[in-house]
Amino acid sequence: MKKLILTAAAIGLAIPATPAFADDHTPELSKVDWYRVNMIKWKPGKGERAHEIIEMFAKVDAALGYNDVIDFHMQTGDYDSIVALPMRGGIAQLGWAENPEGKKWEAEFVRQVGGEAKAKALWEEFDSLILRQDRQIGHIDRD
């Protein structure tokens, strides 16, 4: 009986669970658009300044030809703003050591605000306006 079980197990391991693909076959990716979703609660009285800085961010996007950030100004719920930022490199972007799109964006931001010191100061100010923030990853189907 033990021999029969071992033989059946060996045969099971020898048969691939999925069909083999030809060398030139690439599996199709899901037809979805991936987003980083930031949910933000501003410190009391700081939302207006935060949106002034967000307008600066939008100018960087425009200079790079991007117009696909979704920015919700919430009227109800726990958050004041929900921002959906496209992951232009798809879900694989999570594994990148360095995001080339991010580097391009940062360079344009530095250029627009007049240098690295000013860019750093604006980011620090922006971060100081946030009471709390949650970040998620999601997608939209492209049917």
C-alpha positions in Angstrom: 0.0 0.0 0.0 2.8 2.4 0.9 4.5 1.7 -2.5 1.2 2.5 -4.3 0.9 5.9 -2.5 4.5 6.8 -3.2 4.1 5.8 -6.9 0.9 7.9 -7.2 2.6 10.9 -5.6 5.6 10.6 -8.0 3.3 10.5 -11.0 1.4 13.5 -9.6 4.6 15.5 -9.3 5.7 14.5 -12.8 2.5 15.9 -14.5 2.6 19.7 -14.6 -0.4 21.4 -13.0 -0.6 24.0 -15.8 0.0 23.6 -19.4 3.5 24.6 -20.7 3.7 27.7 -22.9 5.9 28.0 -25.9 9.0 30.1 -25.3 7.6 33.1 -27.0 4.4 33.2 -25.1 3.8 36.0 -22.5 0.8 35.6 -20.2 -1.7 38.4 -20.6 -1.9 41.0 -17.9 -5.3 41.8 -16.3 -7.0 44.7 -18.1 -7.0 47.1 -15.1 -5.5 50.5 -14.2 -3.8 50.5 -10.8 -3.9 53.5 -8.4 -2.3 54.5 -5.1 -5.2 55.9 -3.0 -4.3 58.4 -0.3 -7.0 59.3 2.2 -6.1 62.4 4.2 -7.5 64.3 7.2 -6.0 67.8 7.4 -5.2 69.5 10.7 -7.9 72.0 11.6 -7.7 75.1 9.5 -4.9 73.7 7.2 -6.9 72.4 4.3 -6.8 75.6 2.3 -3.0 75.8 2.5 -2.7 72.1 1.6 -4.8 72.6 -1.5 -2.5 75.6 -2.5 0.4 73.1 -2.4 -1.6 70.5 -4.3 -2.2 73.1 -7.0 1.6 73.3 -7.3 1.7 69.5 -7.7 -1.0 69.7 -10.4 1.2 72.2 -12.4 4.0 69.6 -12.3 1.6 66.9 -13.6 0.5 69.3 -16.4 4.0 70.1 -17.4 4.7 66.3 -17.7 1.5 65.8 -19.7 -0.4 64.1 -16.9 -4.0 64.9 -16.2 -5.2 61.6 -14.6 -4.9 62.3 -10.8 -8.4 62.1 -9.2 -8.8 64.5 -6.2 -12.0 64.2 -4.2 -12.9 67.0 -1.7 -15.0 65.0 0.8 -18.2 66.4 2.3 -18.8 63.4 4.5 -16.8 60.7 6.2 -13.6 60.5 8.1 -11.3 62.2 5.5 -11.1 65.6 4.0 -9.4 64.5 0.7 -9.1 61.3 -1.1 -6.6 61.3 -3.9 -6.2 58.5 -6.5 -2.7 58.6 -8.2 -2.3 56.4 -11.2 0.5 53.8 -11.1 1.6 54.3 -14.7 3.9 51.3 -14.4 1.1 49.1 -13.2 1.2 46.8 -10.2 4.8 45.9 -11.0 5.7 49.5 -9.9 5.5 48.2 -6.3 8.7 46.1 -6.9 10.8 48.9 -8.4 13.9 49.9 -6.5 13.5 53.4 -8.0 10.4 54.7 -9.8 11.5 56.4 -13.0 8.2 58.3 -13.2 8.7 59.5 -9.7 12.2 60.7 -10.4 11.0 62.6 -13.5 8.2 64.2 -11.4 10.6 65.2 -8.6 13.0 66.8 -11.0 10.2 68.9 -12.5 8.9 69.9 -9.1 12.4 71.0 -8.1 12.7 73.0 -11.3 9.3 74.7 -10.9 9.7 75.7 -7.3 13.2 77.0 -7.7 15.5 74.4 -6.2 15.9 71.4 -4.0 15.8 73.4 -0.7 12.5 75.0 -1.6 11.1 71.6 -2.8 12.1 70.0 0.4 10.6 72.8 2.5 7.3 72.6 0.6 7.1 68.8 1.2 7.9 69.3 4.9 5.2 72.0 5.1 2.7 69.8 3.2 3.4 66.8 5.5 3.0 69.1 8.6 -0.6 69.9 7.5 -1.7 66.3 7.7 -3.4 65.1 10.8 -3.6 61.5 9.6 -3.4 59.6 6.4 -4.2 56.1 5.1 -2.8 54.7 1.9 -4.2 51.9 -0.1 -3.7 50.2 -3.6 -6.7 49.6 -5.8 -7.6 49.2 -9.5 -10.3 50.1 -12.0 -11.3 47.5 -14.5 -10.9 48.5 -18.2 -13.7 46.4 -19.7 
